[in-house]
Amino acid sequence: MAEVELVPEQGVASKTDQQTKTESVSFFGLFATADSTDCVLMFLGSVGSCLHGAALPVFFILFGRMIDSLGHLSNNPHKLSSRVSEVLSPSLLRP
């Protein structure tokens, strides 16, 4: 079978012509068609992403303080064991 090459008709733009003709839009032009529901959802998404991004640094601060407090208790082993005993239930301490 012979290969057939399709030639675009005159007046009709080919795919490569359509792909190269892209219009640039300003940043605020992206939101030109947004309604009030879209604005509320964008606001909630921004707040959620800020909270999600802040979770790891807050965890590092809290975990660091916890490790620091255990380090201060290691100077007095009796105080450390009494603090551990307070946390554990009596049923876990019995064999």
Secondary structure by P-SEA (a helix, b strand, c coil): cbbbbbbbccccccaaaaaabbbbbccccccccccaaaaaaaaaaaaaaaaaaaaaaaaaaaaaaaaaaaaaacccaaaaaaaaaaacccccccc
